[in-house]
Every structure is written in C-alpha cells, then in structure tokens.
C-alpha cells in the first residue's frame, strides 16, 4: 500500500490515526467517496454547513467540487482533522 492517498481521497492524513488512514485507503474510503458524491448532487447554492461533520470527508469533497463548505463537530479529534 502506498503512503500517499488515492485520487479523490483524503490528503491531510497527518490528522488521522494510522488505523483511520488505512481505513480511508481501503474499501471504506471508496464507499465514503460514493456517498459523498450522492449527497453533493443535492446541494443547492455555494455555501454549505455540515453540522456533525465527523472527520470532514463530505466537507472536503464539497470543497473539491467548488462549494464553500464548513464543517462543525463537537469531538476534538474531528475538529483537528
């Protein structure tokens, strides 16, 4: 497995535990990307607020698509990511 993220995957791995980085590089990352794309198709407007964003994968996906996306979460590890 390569140390760099797959195309379309998370590029800021320094915030993730090694376990989460492996998970994102594997099957879960592909499923996550597909779900994010399905949600993104229903976004109207330029600005998006993702409340309870977790690690921010949807926020990152929307930003790559050109949205001004902001994520909010209560958990400190998620905010750091």
Secondary structure, DSSP 8 states (H G I E B T S, - for coil): --SS--TTS-S-GGGS-HHHHHHHHSHHHHHHHHHHHHHHTT--SSEEEEET-TT-HHHHHHHHTT-EEEEE-SSHHHHH-
